Amino acid sequence: MDISYYVTIALLIGILCGMVFGDVHRERTNKMSGRADPLHAMTHELKIDHDYLRKIQMGVKRFETRKDDRDYQKGDFLLMQDYDRNKGYYINNGSRDKNQVMVKVLDVFGRTDSEKEFCKSGYFTMSIKVVE
């Protein structure tokens, strides 16, 4: 047997080990994040009132309560865009950075039975952090 036989065997063993240990890591990560595919966190585009947007941008507001109508999960991103509810359109003051903010969902609260008593029915709260 020549050396290529042993190289082929070594490569196959390496591939099999990578598949097994990769699956274990992926399964552990899925359990921690709650998302079916944590490598592909979702980005949700959301409308938000001007005053709340400014508070998030300043770091004063670190939570967001929303209707539980999407699959929001820990690790997801929220692109929050300045919206004038009375006029019915997005606010654009010439600088896109001022009119939107990207935040990461750090945790969710209000989905388990023990937490539901603290949230209005059909709503939940997310802990958020501005993405720099």
N, C-alpha and C positions, 0 to 999 in steps of 0.2 A: 504494500500500500504506500502510495506516495503522500507527500505533505498536503496536497490539496484535499484529500479525504479528511484528514484531521482538522484542517481549517474549516471545512464545510460542517463537520460535526460540532466544532466549537461555536460556530456562528448560529447553528440551529439551537444549541443549548442556550446561548445568550438571548436569542429571540424568544424562546419559550419562557425563560426566567423573567424577561422584561414584560411579557404579556401577563404572567401570573402576578408579579409584584405590582405592575401597573394597575391591574384590576383591583387589587387590594387597596392601593392608595386612592384610586378613583372612588371606590365604594365608601371609604372612610371620609373623604372630602364631601361626597354627596350627603352623607348623614349629618355632617357638621353644618353645611350651608342650607339644606332643605331644597335646593334647586336640583332638578334632574340632571342638568349638565352645568356644573359650577364654572367650567372653563368658558362658558358663553353666558355670562351674566346679562340680563336684559337691561336695556335703557328705555325708560318710560318718559315720554314727552307729556308734560303736564302744564296746565294753565294755573297761574297763581296771582292773587291780588297784589298790587304794587307794594302796599305797606308790609305785607308778609315777606315778599321777595327781599326787600331792603333789610329786614330783620335777619333773614337767613344769611345774606351777604355780609352783614356786620358780625355774624357769629352769635347773635343774641337768641335767635330761635333755633333750637337744635332738635326739633321734633316736627312731625307732620302727621295730622290726622286726616284720613281719607276714607271714602267709601270703599269697601272691600270688593271691588268689581273687576280687579285685575289680579294677576298672579304675582303680586309684589313679594319679593323674598329678600332675606338677608344677603348682602353682596351685590344687589342690583343697583343701578344708577337711575337718578331722576333728573331729567333736564327740565328745570322749572322756568317757565317763560312768563314774563310780565303780561298780564291780561286785564283789560278794562271790562269788567262784567256789565257795567251800565251801557257802554257804547258797543260792546260786542266785538271787539277786535284787539289784536295784540298791540302793545305799546312799543314803538320804535323811536328812540330819541337819537338816532344816528350812530350809536355805539351798541353793537350787539352784546358786548360784555356786560354792560350796565343793565340790559333788559332780560338777562337770563343768568341762571346759575346751575352748575352741575353739582349734585350731591350724591353721596354713597349711602345706602341703607345699611346701618350698623346692626340694627335689631328690629324685630317686629313685636308688638304687644297687642293683645286683645283677640287672639284667635283660639286659645285653649279655653276649655270650660271654666277653669279657675280665674282666667283673666277677663272673660266676656262680661262679667258683672260690672266691670269698671269702664266699659266702652258702650256707647250707644249701639243698639242692634244694627248689624250690617256695616259697622265701621271698625277701624283699628288704627293704631298709632305706630309710626316708625321713628326710630331714633336715627338722625341723619348727621352727616358731616360734609362740609363743603370740600370739594375736590380742588386742590390748588393747581 
